[in-house]
Amino acid sequence: MIAGAAVLARTPLAAKRAQGYTILALARGPGSTVVVDVRSGELAPTRYRLVVTAGKTVYRKETFELEPGSRRSVRVAVGSRTRPVAADLYRGKQARTYRRVHLR
């Protein structure tokens, strides 16, 4: 009985309703740039759109796809080191923001 419990405990169960996640990070880079980092922990390849604003839109990547466990980093010029910056990440063609980060 103990051996059966040990085998059952080590057997991964199906995750039909499991959710993945995506990390969106924003940090100051050299000069008047910021670095945007997107890391996928989704369970399947996922398409994203990225928009970075600093008073106005300074970067827009219409579509890119990340495999589970992969990442994409981009350096964006924002014009002024002291300007507040925001990055919005969208999944696929959805109009609703999936992730949003601010840097003041």
N, C-alpha and C positions, 0 to 999 in steps of 0.2 A: 504494500500500500504506500509506503514511503517512497519507493522508487517511482511508482506511478505519479505521485504528486510532484516529484522533482522533474519528471519528463514533461508533465503538463505545465509547470511553472516556466520552463525554458522554451516552450512552443509559442511562437508569436501568433497572436490572433488576428483575424481579418479586421481591417479598419475601414469599413465601408463609409462611415460617417466622420472619419478623422479629418481634421482641418490642418492645413499647412500654415505657413506664416511667411511674411516678407519683412525684412529690416530695411529701413530707409534712414541713412545718417547724413549729416551735413556738418562740415568743419571748415574753418578758415584755412586757406592755403597760402602759399607765398605771394607777396604783393597784394594786389586787389583781386584775388581769386578765392573761390570756395571749391571744396572737393565734395562731390555727391557720391555716395556709395549705396548701391542696392544689392542686397543679398537675398537669394531665394531659398526658402525652406519649404516651398510648396511641394505637394506630392506628385505633381506632373509639370511638364514644361508650361510656362505661363508667359503670356504677352503683356507688356507694360507700355505706358507712355509716361514721359517725364517732362515736367515744366518747372523751370527755375525763374523766380522773379526777384528783382531788387528795385522796387518802385515801378518797374515795367518788366515785361518778359525779356530775359537775357539769354535763355536757352530753352529749346523745345526739341525733344526727340520723339518723333511721332510714334514709332513702334520698335520695340526690341523684345527679344525672347530670351528668357533665362531657363536653363535646365535646373532641376532640383539640386541644391547644394552649390550652385554657381553664383558669381557676382559680377557686377559691372560698376566701374568707377569712372567718373568724368570730372575734369577740372573746368570750371566756368569763370570767366572774367566778369566781375560785377560792377566795375567802375570806381568804387570807393571802398576802402577797407572798413569804414565805419557804418556803411549802409546796411540796414536790416535786409535779410535774405530769407526767402521761403522756397521750399521744394515740394511739389505736389506730384504724387505717383498715382497713376490710374491703371486699373487692370483692363487689358484689351480695349474695347470701344466704350466702356462704361463712362458715363458722364460724372458719376459720383467719385470723389477723391477716395482712394484706397488707403494711402498713407500721406501725412503732411508733417513736415518739420520746419522749425523757424530758427534763425540765427540772428541775434541782435547785436 
